[in-house]
Amino acid sequence: MAWRNVSKNLISFIASVKFAIPLLIAIAAASIIGSLIPQGRNVKLASDIPEWIASLNRYLQLNDIFHSWWYIILLGLLGFSLLTVAIKRFPRVYQQRGRGAALGILLAHLGILTILGGMVYSGFSGFRYYTRLVEGDVTVLPPLPFVIKLDEFKLKYYPEETFKHWGPDARFPEKQESMITLFHHGNPFMKAAIAPGQPIIAKGVTLLPAHKDIGWVFDLVITDLNGREKVVPIWPWAPPLISFYGGQQRYMAHSLNYDWGSARENEGNSPRATTEIFKLQSDGTVDSMGFATDKEPLQVGAFTMAIESIRPYTGIHVYVRPEKPFFITGFIALLAGLVFTFYRRTSQSSGNSTGLQ
Amino acid sequence: MPITAAKIELLTMGVATGGYVAAWLIYLFSLRSDGEANRSAAPVITLIAWAFHVVSLSVRGYRAGHLPIFNAFEFLSLFSAGVVLAHIIFERLSRRKDLGVALLPVALAILVYAWTLSRAVEPVIPIFRGFWLKIHILTALVAYSAFAATFGASLLYLIRKGSDEAPAAESQAGEKLLDDVARRAAIVGFCFLTVGIISGGIWAEYVWGRFWSWDPKETWSLITWLIFAAYIHTRYHRGWRGRKAALVAVIGFLAVMVTYLGVDLFMYRQHNFLFWRSP
């Protein structure tokens, strides 16, 4: 009996504004902290900070606040509060202020609850990958029921002077389009043009190109004095370590700036692609050996390094989002709830004593 | 010297800025001297200046070939015009002639900031061309303008509450009216901010593949939404009126400013397309 009273009082408290307001403030405060501290798994603390700060950081997951256990508890409490408000307060509001207001408040609160439910559901279902498509290559992602081939990548920038007031290097694409073919068991079943902001859905999977992650891959062809060739594919997102003489000489290659227009059109004398070659010394230091371009190979000791097979690539998001229906339903309910709640309130209070017309 | 569309845009914006300054000064001096005649001239000047501002924005839209909402200068100019429109609407509804004292400086500050930015006409880059982005920007703009009205009325309320110059009964009625202006504007702002956040999420889904990614801009818009949710709940369920509600509204508007300006200036975010460089 006592337990029942305690739980009843607890639910009444959670359903009250007395509980909801501090909770909203707590979520807002936590969000402010999360916006001020750099977030992400790659964020590292300085090595010389006191151990207790490092422990606190680990315990409270301050580098990943929005996915931390305590932030999720706050959102869970908000969800529970919304649910209890919707259930417990609906009859009273219905009696006091009529059907419209009660329905509005119910819809608004259940709408937010549905969106929160969608967030939780997305944590347990669906999948999301980020990969890169290289022109001419077929990309295989094991969970997908198909493979993706990037047939052609089209990119056209606005003229340089269009955005020069943004800064000397600022350029925006006027057109960025990936022509892809999807294969199922070796047979092409869909050809499509995708672009940032224009995804396609194939067999329930969304394919959306990234709007920033674009560039070039190429082969670095290394030739020694005896004419022996070694071909090393250079992918800018994962520059390889190039070893010679059983690892006694080690090099790295980073792709650098290039002119997209001339690279595609192969116009002019300027290099289409440039890469900087670094030599890794035995003491861990790195020395620049110079630049190789597609127009001019680089001579490094006994080796000649040349760029060949330049091809564009684009990043792509591949995902299944089963929570989408939750979000859409929640959004519609929330908006309808706001209209019902405030339209009625405003029309009811328009003739109040303040004189507002 | 030929008159170009660019010159008309600049000229009309200059006239609007000057008109707002003049109107604000009249509001300010007539408030101090209680000059009724002067005070009634201020709304007319505000309205004329606003009309010039609308002409300036229309010419801008004509020159650019799209809605003038896509870069910082265009958005801030439109935001400023939105705050003035909110002022005109709430002044007319409430018949309070002192709202301009608090609201016009907000509009002016935004407009002056806009003057400092590049006014170059830019094309709309492909990812900005979607329907949902337009809805997102326009609803956010209405929300921000309404919150500015809440801020102005609340600030004026706090200032009036601090001084006891007016007779008690008249003062109380005036304060109640300001409180009501703040409440109504906050409701409009809250509803439009909700639509703005949702439409922004839908656009983000198309561009980044996620409704929500805890980008500082998104996070601060959520913080603003939470503050105004608390404002509305405390008003309706806890009976907060007057000073307490006004203080929450002022904090809410500061959050709006952080969302729009603070995040742009001090925090890296996905929204910042400046970080896009040619590879």
Interface residues (C-beta under 8 A of the other chain):
Chain A: V17 K18 A20 I21 L24 I25 I27 A28 S31 I32 G34 S35 L36 Q39 F66 R128 Y157 Y158 T162 F163 H165 W166 G167 D169 A170 R171 F172 P173 E174 K175 Q176 A195 P196 G197 Q198 P199 T206 L208 H211 K212 I214 G215 W216 N257 Y258 W260 H317 Y319 F327 F331 L334 L335 L338 V339 F342 R345 T346 N352 S353 T354 G355 L356 Q357
Chain B: R92 L93 S94 R95 S118 A120 E122 P123 I125 P126 I127 R129 G130 A173 K176 L177 D179 D180 V181 R184 I187 F190 C191 T194 V195 I198 G201 Y206 V207 W208 G209 F211 W214 P216 T219 W220 L222 I223 L226 I227 A229 A230 H233 T234 Y236 H237 R238 V263 M267 F273 L274 F275 W276 R277 S278 P279
